[in-house]
């Protein structure tokens, strides 16, 4: 189970680099193809909020994990409009596994 942000790590900068906001990146999407050979069948993520970065990471997982059969998402949304938007975004994501089902649990 993944709790919190999906594989986001703080990127350190040299003192001579000026950066107004901290930059985040994902090691699993930085050219590494280790997910292609991963035999994960179930992915469970809690505290999903549907942010653009979270959606990008989930798209990456779904596009690489060819053995994935079930994705369970614990989603926080405050309105029906937000729930519909998150559901639509998630169900439109392409999947490497034709057998992959997405289960969305709103809280």
Backbone atoms as SQL, in Angstrom:
CREATE TABLE atoms (id INTEGER PRIMARY KEY, chain TEXT, resi INTEGER, resn TEXT, atom TEXT, x REAL, y REAL, z REAL);
INSERT INTO atoms VALUES
  (1, 'A', 1, 'UNK', 'N', 0.842, -1.164, 0.000),
  (2, 'A', 1, 'UNK', 'CA', 0.000, 0.000, 0.000),
  (3, 'A', 1, 'UNK', 'C', 0.894, 1.236, 0.000),
  (4, 'A', 2, 'UNK', 'N', 0.495, 2.217, -0.782),
  (5, 'A', 2, 'UNK', 'CA', 1.229, 3.480, -0.825),
  (6, 'A', 2, 'UNK', 'C', 0.389, 4.516, -0.105),
  (7, 'A', 3, 'UNK', 'N', 0.967, 5.176, 0.900),
  (8, 'A', 3, 'UNK', 'CA', 0.267, 6.238, 1.611),
  (9, 'A', 3, 'UNK', 'C', 0.925, 7.558, 1.258),
  (10, 'A', 4, 'UNK', 'N', 0.122, 8.538, 0.967),
  (11, 'A', 4, 'UNK', 'CA', 0.654, 9.849, 0.665),
  (12, 'A', 4, 'UNK', 'C', 1.041, 9.988, -0.792),
  (13, 'A', 5, 'UNK', 'N', 1.893, 10.958, -1.097),
  (14, 'A', 5, 'UNK', 'CA', 2.267, 11.230, -2.483),
  (15, 'A', 5, 'UNK', 'C', 2.870, 10.005, -3.170),
  (16, 'A', 6, 'UNK', 'N', 2.606, 9.875, -4.440),
  (17, 'A', 6, 'UNK', 'CA', 3.080, 8.735, -5.215),
  (18, 'A', 6, 'UNK', 'C', 4.521, 8.926, -5.673),
  (19, 'A', 7, 'UNK', 'N', 5.454, 8.311, -4.983),
  (20, 'A', 7, 'UNK', 'CA', 6.862, 8.279, -5.378),
  (21, 'A', 7, 'UNK', 'C', 7.482, 9.649, -5.624),
  (22, 'A', 8, 'UNK', 'N', 7.103, 10.646, -4.865),
  (23, 'A', 8, 'UNK', 'CA', 7.697, 11.962, -5.047),
  (24, 'A', 8, 'UNK', 'C', 8.856, 12.129, -4.078),
  (25, 'A', 9, 'UNK', 'N', 9.978, 12.568, -4.597),
  (26, 'A', 9, 'UNK', 'CA', 11.158, 12.790, -3.774),
  (27, 'A', 9, 'UNK', 'C', 11.641, 14.212, -3.990),
  (28, 'A', 10, 'UNK', 'N', 12.119, 14.823, -2.921),
  (29, 'A', 10, 'UNK', 'CA', 12.655, 16.166, -3.021),
  (30, 'A', 10, 'UNK', 'C', 13.976, 16.130, -3.765),
  (31, 'A', 11, 'UNK', 'N', 14.153, 17.036, -4.680),
  (32, 'A', 11, 'UNK', 'CA', 15.397, 17.117, -5.438),
  (33, 'A', 11, 'UNK', 'C', 16.267, 18.195, -4.809),
  (34, 'A', 12, 'UNK', 'N', 17.475, 17.813, -4.402),
  (35, 'A', 12, 'UNK', 'CA', 18.403, 18.773, -3.815),
  (36, 'A', 12, 'UNK', 'C', 19.063, 19.598, -4.908),
  (37, 'A', 13, 'UNK', 'N', 19.281, 20.860, -4.623),
  (38, 'A', 13, 'UNK', 'CA', 19.941, 21.756, -5.557),
  (39, 'A', 13, 'UNK', 'C', 21.260, 22.232, -4.963),
  (40, 'A', 14, 'UNK', 'N', 22.194, 22.562, -5.835),
  (41, 'A', 14, 'UNK', 'CA', 23.457, 23.151, -5.393),
  (42, 'A', 14, 'UNK', 'C', 23.182, 24.555, -4.872),
  (43, 'A', 15, 'UNK', 'N', 24.084, 25.057, -4.054),
  (44, 'A', 15, 'UNK', 'CA', 23.910, 26.393, -3.494),
  (45, 'A', 15, 'UNK', 'C', 23.860, 27.471, -4.565),
  (46, 'A', 16, 'UNK', 'N', 24.552, 27.258, -5.691),
  (47, 'A', 16, 'UNK', 'CA', 24.592, 28.278, -6.727),
  (48, 'A', 16, 'UNK', 'C', 23.342, 28.258, -7.615),
  (49, 'A', 17, 'UNK', 'N', 22.496, 27.253, -7.458),
  (50, 'A', 17, 'UNK', 'CA', 21.259, 27.191, -8.230),
  (51, 'A', 17, 'UNK', 'C', 20.162, 27.920, -7.473),
  (52, 'A', 18, 'UNK', 'N', 19.485, 28.805, -8.175),
  (53, 'A', 18, 'UNK', 'CA', 18.388, 29.520, -7.543),
  (54, 'A', 18, 'UNK', 'C', 17.080, 28.845, -7.917),
  (55, 'A', 19, 'UNK', 'N', 16.330, 28.502, -6.924),
  (56, 'A', 19, 'UNK', 'CA', 15.056, 27.807, -7.144),
  (57, 'A', 19, 'UNK', 'C', 14.053, 28.380, -6.154),
  (58, 'A', 20, 'UNK', 'N', 12.970, 28.987, -6.668),
  (59, 'A', 20, 'UNK', 'CA', 11.983, 29.598, -5.791),
  (60, 'A', 20, 'UNK', 'C', 11.162, 28.556, -5.043),
  (61, 'A', 21, 'UNK', 'N', 10.752, 27.501, -5.733),
  (62, 'A', 21, 'UNK', 'CA', 9.955, 26.453, -5.104),
  (63, 'A', 21, 'UNK', 'C', 10.715, 25.144, -5.182),
  (64, 'A', 22, 'UNK', 'N', 10.548, 24.284, -4.185),
  (65, 'A', 22, 'UNK', 'CA', 11.214, 22.978, -4.270),
  (66, 'A', 22, 'UNK', 'C', 10.680, 22.195, -5.459),
  (67, 'A', 23, 'UNK', 'N', 11.547, 21.453, -6.092),
  (68, 'A', 23, 'UNK', 'CA', 11.149, 20.649, -7.236),
  (69, 'A', 23, 'UNK', 'C', 11.025, 19.196, -6.805),
  (70, 'A', 24, 'UNK', 'N', 10.016, 18.539, -7.302),
  (71, 'A', 24, 'UNK', 'CA', 9.796, 17.141, -6.989),
  (72, 'A', 24, 'UNK', 'C', 9.922, 16.334, -8.265),
  (73, 'A', 25, 'UNK', 'N', 10.391, 15.138, -8.125),
  (74, 'A', 25, 'UNK', 'CA', 10.495, 14.255, -9.279),
  (75, 'A', 25, 'UNK', 'C', 10.268, 12.832, -8.811),
  (76, 'A', 26, 'UNK', 'N', 10.074, 11.960, -9.749),
  (77, 'A', 26, 'UNK', 'CA', 9.812, 10.564, -9.430),
  (78, 'A', 26, 'UNK', 'C', 10.941, 9.714, -9.987),
  (79, 'A', 27, 'UNK', 'N', 11.629, 8.996, -9.111),
  (80, 'A', 27, 'UNK', 'CA', 12.732, 8.157, -9.563),
  (81, 'A', 27, 'UNK', 'C', 12.270, 7.059, -10.509),
  (82, 'A', 28, 'UNK', 'N', 11.038, 6.563, -10.323),
  (83, 'A', 28, 'UNK', 'CA', 10.582, 5.459, -11.164),
  (84, 'A', 28, 'UNK', 'C', 10.259, 5.915, -12.579),
  (85, 'A', 29, 'UNK', 'N', 10.112, 7.213, -12.820),
  (86, 'A', 29, 'UNK', 'CA', 9.828, 7.674, -14.173),
  (87, 'A', 29, 'UNK', 'C', 11.009, 8.422, -14.779),
  (88, 'A', 30, 'UNK', 'N', 12.178, 8.293, -14.195),
  (89, 'A', 30, 'UNK', 'CA', 13.347, 9.010, -14.695),
  (90, 'A', 30, 'UNK', 'C', 14.190, 8.142, -15.626),
  (91, 'A', 31, 'UNK', 'N', 13.521, 7.400, -16.515),
  (92, 'A', 31, 'UNK', 'CA', 14.240, 6.577, -17.479),
  (93, 'A', 31, 'UNK', 'C', 14.415, 5.139, -17.057),
  (94, 'A', 32, 'UNK', 'N', 14.061, 4.803, -15.831),
  (95, 'A', 32, 'UNK', 'CA', 14.187, 3.435, -15.342),
  (96, 'A', 32, 'UNK', 'C', 12.991, 2.619, -15.813),
  (97, 'A', 33, 'UNK', 'N', 13.252, 1.451, -16.389),
  (98, 'A', 33, 'UNK', 'CA', 12.176, 0.597, -16.868),
  (99, 'A', 33, 'UNK', 'C', 11.955, -0.600, -15.960),
  (100, 'A', 34, 'UNK', 'N', 12.300, -0.479, -14.687),
  (101, 'A', 34, 'UNK', 'CA', 12.165, -1.610, -13.768),
  (102, 'A', 34, 'UNK', 'C', 10.713, -2.041, -13.595),
  (103, 'A', 35, 'UNK', 'N', 9.763, -1.149, -13.807),
  (104, 'A', 35, 'UNK', 'CA', 8.356, -1.519, -13.669),
  (105, 'A', 35, 'UNK', 'C', 7.901, -2.468, -14.769),
  (106, 'A', 36, 'UNK', 'N', 8.589, -2.450, -15.903),
  (107, 'A', 36, 'UNK', 'CA', 8.199, -3.319, -17.015),
  (108, 'A', 36, 'UNK', 'C', 8.313, -4.793, -16.653),
  (109, 'A', 37, 'UNK', 'N', 9.246, -5.128, -15.783),
  (110, 'A', 37, 'UNK', 'CA', 9.439, -6.528, -15.402),
  (111, 'A', 37, 'UNK', 'C', 8.833, -6.851, -14.032),
  (112, 'A', 38, 'UNK', 'N', 8.119, -5.911, -13.453),
  (113, 'A', 38, 'UNK', 'CA', 7.509, -6.107, -12.140),
  (114, 'A', 38, 'UNK', 'C', 6.235, -6.942, -12.281),
  (115, 'A', 39, 'UNK', 'N', 6.067, -7.926, -11.397),
  (116, 'A', 39, 'UNK', 'CA', 4.917, -8.821, -11.462),
  (117, 'A', 39, 'UNK', 'C', 3.835, -8.459, -10.446),
  (118, 'A', 40, 'UNK', 'N', 3.734, -7.191, -10.122),
  (119, 'A', 40, 'UNK', 'CA', 2.733, -6.727, -9.170),
  (120, 'A', 40, 'UNK', 'C', 1.331, -6.928, -9.756),
  (121, 'A', 41, 'UNK', 'N', 0.449, -7.539, -8.969),
  (122, 'A', 41, 'UNK', 'CA', -0.916, -7.786, -9.422),
  (123, 'A', 41, 'UNK', 'C', -1.927, -6.841, -8.779),
  (124, 'A', 42, 'UNK', 'N', -1.626, -6.363, -7.571),
  (125, 'A', 42, 'UNK', 'CA', -2.539, -5.463, -6.863),
  (126, 'A', 42, 'UNK', 'C', -1.768, -4.223, -6.424),
  (127, 'A', 43, 'UNK', 'N', -2.326, -3.067, -6.710),
  (128, 'A', 43, 'UNK', 'CA', -1.757, -1.796, -6.280),
  (129, 'A', 43, 'UNK', 'C', -2.820, -1.095, -5.446),
  (130, 'A', 44, 'UNK', 'N', -2.489, -0.782, -4.204),
  (131, 'A', 44, 'UNK', 'CA', -3.434, -0.102, -3.317),
  (132, 'A', 44, 'UNK', 'C', -2.834, 1.228, -2.891),
  (133, 'A', 45, 'UNK', 'N', -3.588, 2.297, -3.128),
  (134, 'A', 45, 'UNK', 'CA', -3.119, 3.641, -2.813),
  (135, 'A', 45, 'UNK', 'C', -4.161, 4.313, -1.934),
  (136, 'A', 46, 'UNK', 'N', -3.720, 4.843, -0.810),
  (137, 'A', 46, 'UNK', 'CA', -4.636, 5.577, 0.065),
  (138, 'A', 46, 'UNK', 'C', -4.323, 7.067, -0.006),
  (139, 'A', 47, 'UNK', 'N', -5.265, 7.861, 0.419),
  (140, 'A', 47, 'UNK', 'CA', -5.107, 9.319, 0.478),
  (141, 'A', 47, 'UNK', 'C', -4.911, 9.944, -0.904),
  (142, 'A', 48, 'UNK', 'N', -5.500, 9.363, -1.927),
  (143, 'A', 48, 'UNK', 'CA', -5.413, 9.915, -3.287),
  (144, 'A', 48, 'UNK', 'C', -6.352, 11.112, -3.373),
  (145, 'A', 49, 'UNK', 'N', -5.856, 12.220, -3.953),
  (146, 'A', 49, 'UNK', 'CA', -6.668, 13.439, -4.036),
  (147, 'A', 49, 'UNK', 'C', -6.963, 13.840, -5.473),
  (148, 'A', 50, 'UNK', 'N', -6.326, 13.191, -6.433),
  (149, 'A', 50, 'UNK', 'CA', -6.608, 13.500, -7.827),
  (150, 'A', 50, 'UNK', 'C', -5.841, 14.685, -8.378),
  (151, 'A', 51, 'UNK', 'N', -4.726, 15.038, -7.750),
  (152, 'A', 51, 'UNK', 'CA', -3.925, 16.144, -8.274),
  (153, 'A', 51, 'UNK', 'C', -3.290, 15.740, -9.600),
  (154, 'A', 52, 'UNK', 'N', -2.840, 16.708, -10.346),
  (155, 'A', 52, 'UNK', 'CA', -2.209, 16.444, -11.637),
  (156, 'A', 52, 'UNK', 'C', -0.996, 15.543, -11.479),
  (157, 'A', 53, 'UNK', 'N', -0.175, 15.806, -10.475),
  (158, 'A', 53, 'UNK', 'CA', 1.027, 14.988, -10.261),
  (159, 'A', 53, 'UNK', 'C', 0.663, 13.560, -9.866),
  (160, 'A', 54, 'UNK', 'N', -0.361, 13.401, -9.028),
  (161, 'A', 54, 'UNK', 'CA', -0.791, 12.056, -8.653),
  (162, 'A', 54, 'UNK', 'C', -1.317, 11.298, -9.865),
  (163, 'A', 55, 'UNK', 'N', -2.084, 11.984, -10.700),
  (164, 'A', 55, 'UNK', 'CA', -2.629, 11.357, -11.901),
  (165, 'A', 55, 'UNK', 'C', -1.508, 10.944, -12.851),
  (166, 'A', 56, 'UNK', 'N', -0.482, 11.779, -12.980),
  (167, 'A', 56, 'UNK', 'CA', 0.679, 11.445, -13.821),
  (168, 'A', 56, 'UNK', 'C', 1.380, 10.184, -13.312),
  (169, 'A', 57, 'UNK', 'N', 1.563, 10.083, -12.006),
  (170, 'A', 57, 'UNK', 'CA', 2.241, 8.914, -11.433),
  (171, 'A', 57, 'UNK', 'C', 1.406, 7.653, -11.616),
  (172, 'A', 58, 'UNK', 'N', 0.108, 7.778, -11.400),
  (173, 'A', 58, 'UNK', 'CA', -0.769, 6.626, -11.583),
  (174, 'A', 58, 'UNK', 'C', -0.786, 6.194, -13.048),
  (175, 'A', 59, 'UNK', 'N', -0.777, 7.157, -13.954),
  (176, 'A', 59, 'UNK', 'CA', -0.708, 6.849, -15.389),
  (177, 'A', 59, 'UNK', 'C', 0.572, 6.079, -15.700),
  (178, 'A', 60, 'UNK', 'N', 1.656, 6.482, -15.068),
  (179, 'A', 60, 'UNK', 'CA', 2.939, 5.802, -15.263),
  (180, 'A', 60, 'UNK', 'C', 2.855, 4.353, -14.786),
  (181, 'A', 61, 'UNK', 'N', 2.312, 4.144, -13.589),
  (182, 'A', 61, 'UNK', 'CA', 2.172, 2.781, -13.060),
  (183, 'A', 61, 'UNK', 'C', 1.293, 1.924, -13.964),
  (184, 'A', 62, 'UNK', 'N', 0.133, 2.445, -14.328),
  (185, 'A', 62, 'UNK', 'CA', -0.804, 1.673, -15.153),
  (186, 'A', 62, 'UNK', 'C', -0.230, 1.363, -16.533),
  (187, 'A', 63, 'UNK', 'N', 0.584, 2.266, -17.045),
  (188, 'A', 63, 'UNK', 'CA', 1.175, 2.072, -18.363),
  (189, 'A', 63, 'UNK', 'C', 2.341, 1.100, -18.379),
  (190, 'A', 64, 'UNK', 'N', 2.923, 0.824, -17.226),
  (191, 'A', 64, 'UNK', 'CA', 4.107, -0.038, -17.153),
  (192, 'A', 64, 'UNK', 'C', 3.851, -1.408, -16.532),
  (193, 'A', 65, 'UNK', 'N', 2.909, -1.499, -15.613),
  (194, 'A', 65, 'UNK', 'CA', 2.685, -2.746, -14.871),
  (195, 'A', 65, 'UNK', 'C', 1.750, -3.669, -15.652),
  (196, 'A', 66, 'UNK', 'N', 2.320, -4.509, -16.484),
  (197, 'A', 66, 'UNK', 'CA', 1.529, -5.358, -17.385),
  (198, 'A', 66, 'UNK', 'C', 0.834, -6.523, -16.683),
  (199, 'A', 67, 'UNK', 'N', 1.237, -6.849, -15.461),
  (200, 'A', 67, 'UNK', 'CA', 0.597, -7.941, -14.703),
  (201, 'A', 67, 'UNK', 'C', -0.473, -7.424, -13.743),
  (202, 'A', 68, 'UNK', 'N', -0.645, -6.123, -13.704),
  (203, 'A', 68, 'UNK', 'CA', -1.574, -5.518, -12.753),
  (204, 'A', 68, 'UNK', 'C', -3.017, -5.939, -13.048),
  (205, 'A', 69, 'UNK', 'N', -3.700, -6.421, -12.014),
  (206, 'A', 69, 'UNK', 'CA', -5.084, -6.872, -12.159),
  (207, 'A', 69, 'UNK', 'C', -6.078, -5.996, -11.403),
  (208, 'A', 70, 'UNK', 'N', -5.615, -5.368, -10.319),
  (209, 'A', 70, 'UNK', 'CA', -6.546, -4.632, -9.470),
  (210, 'A', 70, 'UNK', 'C', -5.854, -3.413, -8.867),
  (211, 'A', 71, 'UNK', 'N', -6.459, -2.251, -9.047),
  (212, 'A', 71, 'UNK', 'CA', -5.983, -1.024, -8.419),
  (213, 'A', 71, 'UNK', 'C', -7.069, -0.565, -7.455),
  (214, 'A', 72, 'UNK', 'N', -6.711, -0.453, -6.181),
  (215, 'A', 72, 'UNK', 'CA', -7.643, 0.009, -5.149),
  (216, 'A', 72, 'UNK', 'C', -7.208, 1.405, -4.715),
  (217, 'A', 73, 'UNK', 'N', -8.102, 2.366, -4.872),
  (218, 'A', 73, 'UNK', 'CA', -7.780, 3.741, -4.526),
  (219, 'A', 73, 'UNK', 'C', -8.688, 4.244, -3.411),
  (220, 'A', 74, 'UNK', 'N', -8.076, 4.727, -2.337),
  (221, 'A', 74, 'UNK', 'CA', -8.799, 5.433, -1.289),
  (222, 'A', 74, 'UNK', 'C', -8.728, 6.908, -1.638),
  (223, 'A', 75, 'UNK', 'N', -9.861, 7.482, -2.038),
  (224, 'A', 75, 'UNK', 'CA', -9.879, 8.838, -2.597),
  (225, 'A', 75, 'UNK', 'C', -10.609, 9.793, -1.661),
  (226, 'A', 76, 'UNK', 'N', -10.030, 10.969, -1.491),
  (227, 'A', 76, 'UNK', 'CA', -10.680, 12.021, -0.734),
  (228, 'A', 76, 'UNK', 'C', -11.218, 13.042, -1.721),
  (229, 'A', 77, 'UNK', 'N', -12.525, 13.294, -1.671),
  (230, 'A', 77, 'UNK', 'CA', -13.157, 14.312, -2.509),
  (231, 'A', 77, 'UNK', 'C', -14.293, 14.940, -1.712),
  (232, 'A', 78, 'UNK', 'N', -14.476, 16.249, -1.854),
  (233, 'A', 78, 'UNK', 'CA', -15.457, 16.950, -1.022),
  (234, 'A', 78, 'UNK', 'C', -16.815, 17.150, -1.686),
  (235, 'A', 79, 'UNK', 'N', -16.880, 17.053, -3.006),
  (236, 'A', 79, 'UNK', 'CA', -18.153, 17.294, -3.681),
  (237, 'A', 79, 'UNK', 'C', -18.416, 16.225, -4.737),
  (238, 'A', 80, 'UNK', 'N', -19.669, 16.129, -5.150),
  (239, 'A', 80, 'UNK', 'CA', -20.023, 15.179, -6.203),
  (240, 'A', 80, 'UNK', 'C', -19.332, 15.531, -7.518),
  (241, 'A', 81, 'UNK', 'N', -19.186, 16.828, -7.778),
  (242, 'A', 81, 'UNK', 'CA', -18.504, 17.278, -8.997),
  (243, 'A', 81, 'UNK', 'C', -17.047, 16.812, -8.993),
  (244, 'A', 82, 'UNK', 'N', -16.397, 16.946, -7.859),
  (245, 'A', 82, 'UNK', 'CA', -15.004, 16.516, -7.724),
  (246, 'A', 82, 'UNK', 'C', -14.892, 14.995, -7.860),
  (247, 'A', 83, 'UNK', 'N', -15.837, 14.265, -7.272),
  (248, 'A', 83, 'UNK', 'CA', -15.847, 12.805, -7.392),
  (249, 'A', 83, 'UNK', 'C', -16.003, 12.377, -8.840),
  (250, 'A', 84, 'UNK', 'N', -16.895, 13.033, -9.576),
  (251, 'A', 84, 'UNK', 'CA', -17.109, 12.708, -10.984),
  (252, 'A', 84, 'UNK', 'C', -15.861, 12.995, -11.804),
  (253, 'A', 85, 'UNK', 'N', -15.220, 14.127, -11.542),
  (254, 'A', 85, 'UNK', 'CA', -14.001, 14.496, -12.267),
  (255, 'A', 85, 'UNK', 'C', -12.882, 13.487, -12.021),
  (256, 'A', 86, 'UNK', 'N', -12.672, 13.114, -10.764),
  (257, 'A', 86, 'UNK', 'CA', -11.624, 12.150, -10.416),
  (258, 'A', 86, 'UNK', 'C', -11.924, 10.796, -11.044),
  (259, 'A', 87, 'UNK', 'N', -13.169, 10.349, -10.946),
  (260, 'A', 87, 'UNK', 'CA', -13.556, 9.058, -11.524),
  (261, 'A', 87, 'UNK', 'C', -13.324, 9.043, -13.026),
  (262, 'A', 88, 'UNK', 'N', -13.749, 10.093, -13.714),
  (263, 'A', 88, 'UNK', 'CA', -13.567, 10.184, -15.165),
  (264, 'A', 88, 'UNK', 'C', -12.093, 10.143, -15.529),
  (265, 'A', 89, 'UNK', 'N', -11.276, 10.937, -14.841),
  (266, 'A', 89, 'UNK', 'CA', -9.830, 10.960, -15.112),
  (267, 'A', 89, 'UNK', 'C', -9.213, 9.576, -14.933),
  (268, 'A', 90, 'UNK', 'N', -9.578, 8.895, -13.854),
  (269, 'A', 90, 'UNK', 'CA', -8.989, 7.585, -13.560),
  (270, 'A', 90, 'UNK', 'C', -9.398, 6.526, -14.576),
  (271, 'A', 91, 'UNK', 'N', -10.658, 6.510, -14.949),
  (272, 'A', 91, 'UNK', 'CA', -11.134, 5.475, -15.864),
  (273, 'A', 91, 'UNK', 'C', -10.659, 5.686, -17.300),
  (274, 'A', 92, 'UNK', 'N', -10.196, 6.889, -17.620),
  (275, 'A', 92, 'UNK', 'CA', -9.690, 7.180, -18.964),
  (276, 'A', 92, 'UNK', 'C', -8.205, 6.837, -19.126),
  (277, 'A', 93, 'UNK', 'N', -7.527, 6.505, -18.046),
  (278, 'A', 93, 'UNK', 'CA', -6.093, 6.209, -18.122),
  (279, 'A', 93, 'UNK', 'C', -5.843, 4.915, -18.895),
  (280, 'A', 94, 'UNK', 'N', -4.875, 4.938, -19.825),
  (281, 'A', 94, 'UNK', 'CA', -4.520, 3.704, -20.539),
  (282, 'A', 94, 'UNK', 'C', -3.820, 2.727, -19.599),
  (283, 'A', 95, 'UNK', 'N', -4.000, 1.443, -19.862),
  (284, 'A', 95, 'UNK', 'CA', -3.431, 0.407, -18.995),
  (285, 'A', 95, 'UNK', 'C', -2.644, -0.600, -19.812),
  (286, 'A', 96, 'UNK', 'N', -1.492, -1.013, -19.285),
  (287, 'A', 96, 'UNK', 'CA', -0.675, -2.044, -19.931),
  (288, 'A', 96, 'UNK', 'C', -1.339, -3.407, -19.812),
  (289, 'A', 97, 'UNK', 'N', -2.136, -3.601, -18.788),
  (290, 'A', 97, 'UNK', 'CA', -2.835, -4.866, -18.560),
  (291, 'A', 97, 'UNK', 'C', -4.306, -4.720, -18.950),
  (292, 'A', 98, 'UNK', 'N', -4.756, -5.556, -19.878),
  (293, 'A', 98, 'UNK', 'CA', -6.164, -5.508, -20.288),
  (294, 'A', 98, 'UNK', 'C', -7.082, -6.019, -19.183),
  (295, 'A', 99, 'UNK', 'N', -6.532, -6.723, -18.205),
  (296, 'A', 99, 'UNK', 'CA', -7.309, -7.284, -17.101),
  (297, 'A', 99, 'UNK', 'C', -7.410, -6.356, -15.893),
  (298, 'A', 100, 'UNK', 'N', -6.781, -5.204, -15.956),
  (299, 'A', 100, 'UNK', 'CA', -6.710, -4.308, -14.801),
  (300, 'A', 100, 'UNK', 'C', -8.047, -3.607, -14.541),
  (301, 'A', 101, 'UNK', 'N', -8.546, -3.768, -13.325),
  (302, 'A', 101, 'UNK', 'CA', -9.774, -3.109, -12.869),
  (303, 'A', 101, 'UNK', 'C', -9.407, -2.059, -11.826),
  (304, 'A', 102, 'UNK', 'N', -10.115, -0.926, -11.875),
  (305, 'A', 102, 'UNK', 'CA', -9.866, 0.145, -10.915),
  (306, 'A', 102, 'UNK', 'C', -11.053, 0.242, -9.963),
  (307, 'A', 103, 'UNK', 'N', -10.763, 0.151, -8.672),
  (308, 'A', 103, 'UNK', 'CA', -11.778, 0.263, -7.621),
  (309, 'A', 103, 'UNK', 'C', -11.541, 1.577, -6.891),
  (310, 'A', 104, 'UNK', 'N', -12.559, 2.441, -6.878),
  (311, 'A', 104, 'UNK', 'CA', -12.440, 3.751, -6.253),
  (312, 'A', 104, 'UNK', 'C', -13.331, 3.791, -5.015),
  (313, 'A', 105, 'UNK', 'N', -12.725, 4.070, -3.870),
  (314, 'A', 105, 'UNK', 'CA', -13.459, 4.183, -2.606),
  (315, 'A', 105, 'UNK', 'C', -13.338, 5.618, -2.104),
  (316, 'A', 106, 'UNK', 'N', -14.440, 6.360, -2.143),
  (317, 'A', 106, 'UNK', 'CA', -14.429, 7.750, -1.694),
  (318, 'A', 106, 'UNK', 'C', -14.650, 7.831, -0.192),
  (319, 'A', 107, 'UNK', 'N', -13.951, 8.800, 0.427),
  (320, 'A', 107, 'UNK', 'CA', -14.153, 9.028, 1.858),
  (321, 'A', 107, 'UNK', 'C', -14.377, 10.493, 2.116);
